[in-house]
Amino acid sequence: MDVKEAISKRYSVRSYTDRPVEEDKLLRVMEAGRLAPSASNRQEWRFIIVRDAARRQALAKAARNQAFVGEAPVVVVACAVDTERIMSCGLPSFSINVAIALEHIALQATEEGLGTCWVGAFDADQVKILLGMPEDARVVQLMPLGYPADQAKAKVRKEMTEIAMRETWGASW
């Protein structure tokens, strides 16, 4: 599968089979995140891989009772350290860097025949307690990972002319 195909096939999976994710696939998925670029090569990301069923259920509860979070055989809890750095553009580097790594993870998962979903609705304090995280670490996203039990729906996306401009704001694509 090439990158374009992975981008086209990737969708937000909200129903998973109970088939375990093979260790070699999980390793390739996480390696994709490890290889992601980051601002000033800071690599602020830390990933907690949760496979324990009871802990996944607790994560689902902390994620506003989104059952599919606990249904997935793996939950990647994306965290960050060194969260104080603000880039010169005014944005915190950790949030962008973790997002880049997670998208690498999502695309590699797609190539492996696995599905993922970005989950930003959760109680960060509950997740930190559940996972024994230090005070200075920050939970950024939860990403369930597993074999999809559902099918991708047709993607609805805006036309290129609605989202892209040439040279200046408002100039037609």
Secondary structure in CASP SS format (residue, H / E / C, confidence):
PFRMAT SS
TARGET T0000
AUTHOR 0000-0000-0000
METHOD secondary structure of the structure
MODEL  1
M C 1.00
D C 1.00
V H 1.00
K H 1.00
E H 1.00
A H 1.00
I H 1.00
S H 1.00
K H 1.00
R C 1.00
Y C 1.00
S E 1.00
V C 1.00
R C 1.00
S C 1.00
Y E 1.00
T C 1.00
D C 1.00
R C 1.00
P C 1.00
V C 1.00
E C 1.00
E H 1.00
D H 1.00
K H 1.00
L H 1.00
L H 1.00
R H 1.00
V H 1.00
M H 1.00
E H 1.00
A H 1.00
G H 1.00
R H 1.00
L C 1.00
A C 1.00
P C 1.00
S C 1.00
A H 1.00
S H 1.00
N H 1.00
R C 1.00
Q C 1.00
E C 1.00
W E 1.00
R E 1.00
F E 1.00
I E 1.00
I E 1.00
V E 1.00
R C 1.00
D C 1.00
A H 1.00
A H 1.00
R H 1.00
R H 1.00
Q H 1.00
A H 1.00
L H 1.00
A H 1.00
K H 1.00
A H 1.00
A C 1.00
R C 1.00
N C 1.00
Q C 1.00
A H 1.00
F H 1.00
V H 1.00
G H 1.00
E H 1.00
A C 1.00
P C 1.00
V E 1.00
V E 1.00
V E 1.00
V E 1.00
A E 1.00
C E 1.00
A E 1.00
V C 1.00
D C 1.00
T C 1.00
E C 1.00
R C 1.00
I E 1.00
M C 1.00
S C 1.00
C C 1.00
G C 1.00
L C 1.00
P E 1.00
S H 1.00
F H 1.00
S H 1.00
I H 1.00
N H 1.00
V H 1.00
A H 1.00
I H 1.00
A H 1.00
L H 1.00
E H 1.00
H H 1.00
I H 1.00
A H 1.00
L H 1.00
Q H 1.00
A H 1.00
T H 1.00
E H 1.00
E C 1.00
G C 1.00
L C 1.00
G E 1.00
T E 1.00
C C 1.00
W C 1.00
V E 1.00
G C 1.00
A C 1.00
F C 1.00
D C 1.00
A H 1.00
D H 1.00
Q H 1.00
V H 1.00
K H 1.00
I H 1.00
L H 1.00
L H 1.00
G C 1.00
M C 1.00
P C 1.00
E C 1.00
D C 1.00
A C 1.00
R E 1.00
V E 1.00
V E 1.00
Q E 1.00
L E 1.00
M E 1.00
P E 1.00
L E 1.00
G E 1.00
Y C 1.00
P E 1.00
A C 1.00
D C 1.00
Q C 1.00
A C 1.00
K C 1.00
A C 1.00
K C 1.00
V C 1.00
R C 1.00
K C 1.00
E C 1.00
M H 1.00
T H 1.00
E H 1.00
I H 1.00
A C 1.00
M C 1.00
R C 1.00
E C 1.00
T C 1.00
W C 1.00
G C 1.00
A C 1.00
S C 1.00
W C 1.00
END
